[in-house]
Amino acid sequence: RLFILLNTEKDLRNITIATNVEGAWIFFNGEYRGKTPSSFSIRNREHFLRIEKQGYTTIEEVIGPWDRTSPSPLSYTLKEKEIQHPTVTITTTPPKAEIFVNTESLGESPTTITRPPNRILRIRAVLKGYQEASQRHTVTEDAEQTIELTLEENGWFW
């Protein structure tokens, strides 16, 4: 019988991973290994490293193998994701009506605002000589949305 004994200890490297934001998830080759900051013993070969945290950009990088010594601590900077909320354009017929959204005056139509999805907007349009127009709108996930309000002329009373 032939037994081959592998000394895996010399095949291991100690690695420390830190980020500017604590608690980011660390994955080696798709397997969750812990949260930052953390230290691990890993095989001295090429690894696919992924670091992720909700609200921040994900880091993906190939690391290793290393020389005879363990690598210096690996430090990464996670950047906050820019949140792109949908835009809502409000137009009126006739134009130049004053627009109110949830009691806040936004100036004359047409006007464009940015709001997060699922926000309920109470939109009013006011123009001298016309009846007030209003509409309730729930912001959707669509990147661009348009609300059109038509104001009716005030009737003449004799």
KOLMILO-114548 format. One record per residue (C-alpha): x, y, z. Coordinates in steps of 0.25 Angstrom, whole numbers, plus 5000, padded with zeros to 4 digits. Layout:
! residues N
[[X Y Z]]
...
***
This chain:
! residues 158
[[5000 5000 5000]]
[[5004 5014 4997]]
[[5000 5026 5005]]
[[5002 5040 5001]]
[[5002 5050 5012]]
[[5000 5064 5008]]
[[5005 5075 5017]]
[[4994 5085 5015]]
[[4999 5095 5025]]
[[5010 5100 5016]]
[[4999 5102 5005]]
[[4991 5111 5014]]
[[4992 5126 5015]]
[[4986 5135 5026]]
[[4979 5146 5020]]
[[4972 5158 5026]]
[[4961 5166 5019]]
[[4956 5179 5023]]
[[4946 5190 5017]]
[[4943 5204 5020]]
[[4929 5200 5025]]
[[4929 5189 5035]]
[[4920 5177 5033]]
[[4921 5175 5018]]
[[4920 5160 5014]]
[[4932 5153 5009]]
[[4931 5141 4999]]
[[4942 5133 4994]]
[[4939 5125 4981]]
[[4924 5128 4983]]
[[4924 5122 4998]]
[[4921 5132 5009]]
[[4932 5133 5019]]
[[4929 5144 5029]]
[[4928 5159 5030]]
[[4938 5170 5030]]
[[4948 5171 5037]]
[[4952 5157 5037]]
[[4964 5148 5036]]
[[4964 5134 5029]]
[[4974 5123 5026]]
[[4972 5119 5011]]
[[4979 5111 5001]]
[[4990 5118 4994]]
[[4984 5118 4980]]
[[4975 5127 4971]]
[[4962 5131 4978]]
[[4950 5139 4973]]
[[4947 5149 4984]]
[[4934 5156 4985]]
[[4931 5166 4996]]
[[4917 5172 4997]]
[[4908 5180 5006]]
[[4894 5185 5003]]
[[4894 5200 4998]]
[[4908 5199 4994]]
[[4915 5195 4981]]
[[4920 5180 4980]]
[[4935 5178 4979]]
[[4939 5166 4971]]
[[4954 5162 4969]]
[[4963 5150 4967]]
[[4973 5149 4978]]
[[4985 5139 4980]]
[[4994 5131 4979]]
[[5004 5138 4988]]
[[5019 5136 4990]]
[[5024 5129 5002]]
[[5018 5138 5012]]
[[5004 5142 5015]]
[[4999 5155 5008]]
[[4998 5168 5015]]
[[4984 5171 5020]]
[[4975 5174 5008]]
[[4967 5187 5010]]
[[4955 5191 5001]]
[[4947 5203 4999]]
[[4932 5201 4997]]
[[4925 5213 4991]]
[[4910 5216 4993]]
[[4901 5213 4982]]
[[4895 5225 4975]]
[[4880 5223 4976]]
[[4873 5226 4963]]
[[4858 5230 4967]]
[[4848 5231 4956]]
[[4845 5245 4950]]
[[4830 5250 4949]]
[[4828 5261 4939]]
[[4815 5269 4942]]
[[4809 5277 4930]]
[[4796 5285 4929]]
[[4787 5290 4918]]
[[4788 5302 4918]]
[[4802 5303 4922]]
[[4808 5312 4933]]
[[4798 5307 4944]]
[[4804 5307 4958]]
[[4807 5292 4962]]
[[4806 5287 4977]]
[[4810 5274 4981]]
[[4806 5270 4995]]
[[4804 5285 4998]]
[[4818 5289 4993]]
[[4818 5299 4982]]
[[4827 5294 4971]]
[[4825 5306 4962]]
[[4819 5307 4948]]
[[4816 5295 4939]]
[[4823 5288 4932]]
[[4831 5283 4944]]
[[4839 5270 4947]]
[[4841 5264 4961]]
[[4849 5252 4966]]
[[4842 5243 4976]]
[[4844 5229 4981]]
[[4835 5218 4976]]
[[4822 5215 4984]]
[[4821 5230 4988]]
[[4807 5235 4987]]
[[4806 5249 4981]]
[[4794 5259 4983]]
[[4796 5268 4971]]
[[4788 5281 4969]]
[[4789 5291 4958]]
[[4784 5305 4960]]
[[4783 5316 4949]]
[[4775 5329 4950]]
[[4762 5329 4941]]
[[4762 5313 4942]]
[[4756 5303 4951]]
[[4766 5296 4960]]
[[4770 5282 4955]]
[[4776 5271 4964]]
[[4780 5257 4963]]
[[4786 5246 4972]]
[[4798 5238 4966]]
[[4806 5227 4972]]
[[4820 5227 4967]]
[[4823 5214 4960]]
[[4837 5207 4957]]
[[4837 5213 4943]]
[[4848 5222 4941]]
[[4840 5233 4934]]
[[4826 5237 4937]]
[[4816 5248 4932]]
[[4804 5254 4938]]
[[4795 5263 4930]]
[[4785 5272 4936]]
[[4774 5279 4929]]
[[4769 5292 4935]]
[[4755 5296 4931]]
[[4751 5311 4929]]
[[4743 5317 4939]]
[[4728 5318 4934]]
[[4722 5332 4932]]
[[4710 5334 4941]]
[[4700 5345 4938]]
***
